[in-house]
Amino acid sequence: MERRQPRSWYIDVGEAAVNDEIAFLKAEIYLREIALACRR
């Protein structure tokens, strides 16, 4: 069965960039702490 992408905004980042991306989203987009769904 084909693995489908989420039906929402998402970005593919390398393992080394995950923490930086989450920090950016919390500081610049959501402006608060938030539990983000991550899939590896």
C-alpha positions in Angstrom: 0.0 0.0 0.0 1.3 3.5 -0.9 2.3 5.7 2.0 0.3 8.9 1.7 1.5 12.4 2.8 -0.4 14.2 5.4 -3.3 16.4 4.3 -1.9 19.5 5.8 1.2 21.6 5.5 4.5 19.7 5.9 8.1 20.0 5.1 10.8 17.3 4.6 14.0 18.1 6.5 17.2 16.2 7.1 17.8 14.6 10.5 20.3 17.4 11.4 17.8 20.1 10.7 14.8 18.8 12.7 15.5 20.7 16.0 16.2 23.9 14.2 13.0 23.7 12.2 10.9 23.0 15.3 12.6 25.9 17.1 11.8 28.2 14.2 8.2 27.1 14.0 7.7 27.7 17.8 9.4 31.1 17.7 8.2 32.6 14.4 5.0 30.8 13.4 3.1 29.6 16.5 4.7 32.1 18.9 4.3 29.5 21.8 5.2 26.1 22.9 3.4 23.5 20.8 3.5 19.7 20.4 4.2 19.2 16.7 3.5 15.9 14.9 6.7 14.6 13.5 7.1 11.5 11.3 10.4 9.8 10.5 
